[in-house]
């Protein structure tokens, strides 16, 4: 399966996508609104594009809800999220 096909169901809101590593992991951080709620979300999802059937999976959430923020991949592999609402 081509990468474009794997990514066709990417969430689309005011969150941040971050290409995590050369192994093909993509992280989606925060953004949008929780269903039925006007607040941003603190959800974090990971997509591993190297597996036969890639699927978004939730991982540990951020401490604070954010949308329209920035994410930076640090040298140790952790992610720094700043700004947003």
C-alpha positions in Angstrom: 0.0 0.0 0.0 1.3 3.4 -1.0 1.8 6.1 1.7 -0.9 8.3 0.2 -3.4 5.5 0.6 -2.3 4.9 4.1 -2.8 8.5 5.1 -6.2 9.1 3.4 -8.0 9.0 6.7 -5.8 11.6 8.5 -7.8 13.8 11.0 -8.3 17.3 9.6 -8.5 20.0 12.2 -6.2 22.7 13.9 -3.8 20.2 15.4 -0.1 19.5 14.6 1.3 16.6 12.5 4.9 15.6 13.3 6.9 13.1 11.4 8.5 11.3 14.4 11.3 9.2 13.0 12.7 7.7 9.9 10.8 4.5 10.6 7.5 6.1 9.4 5.7 7.1 12.6 3.5 10.2 12.4 2.1 11.9 15.5 -1.0 14.0 15.5 -1.2 16.3 18.5 -4.2 18.2 19.9 -6.3 20.4 17.7 -10.0 20.6 16.8 -12.8 20.1 19.3 -13.8 17.0 21.3 -17.2 15.8 20.0 -20.0 17.9 21.5 -17.6 20.3 23.0 -16.2 23.6 21.8 -12.9 23.3 23.6 -9.6 22.0 22.0 -8.6 18.5 22.6 -5.5 17.1 24.5 -5.5 13.9 22.5 -2.3 12.5 20.9 -2.5 9.9 18.2 0.2 7.9 16.4 0.2 6.3 13.0 2.8 3.7 12.1 3.0 3.7 8.3 5.3 0.7 8.1 2.7 -1.9 9.1 0.5 -3.7 6.6 -2.7 -2.1 8.0 -1.8 1.3 9.5 -4.3 2.7 11.9 -4.3 5.7 14.2 -3.9 4.7 17.9 -4.2 7.0 20.9 -1.2 7.4 23.2 -0.8 9.5 26.4 -2.6 12.8 26.2 -1.1 16.2 26.7 -1.4 17.9 30.1 -3.4 20.8 28.5 -5.9 21.1 25.7 -4.4 22.9 22.7 -5.2 23.9 19.1 -3.2 26.1 16.7 0.0 25.2 18.6 3.6 24.2 17.6 5.4 20.9 18.2 9.2 20.4 18.0 10.9 17.0 18.0 13.8 17.2 20.4 17.2 15.4 20.1 16.2 12.8 22.7 13.1 11.8 20.8 10.6 13.7 23.0 8.2 16.3 21.7 7.9 19.9 23.0 4.5 21.5 22.4 4.2 25.2 22.9 1.6 27.9 22.3 -1.9 27.5 21.1 -5.2 28.0 22.9 
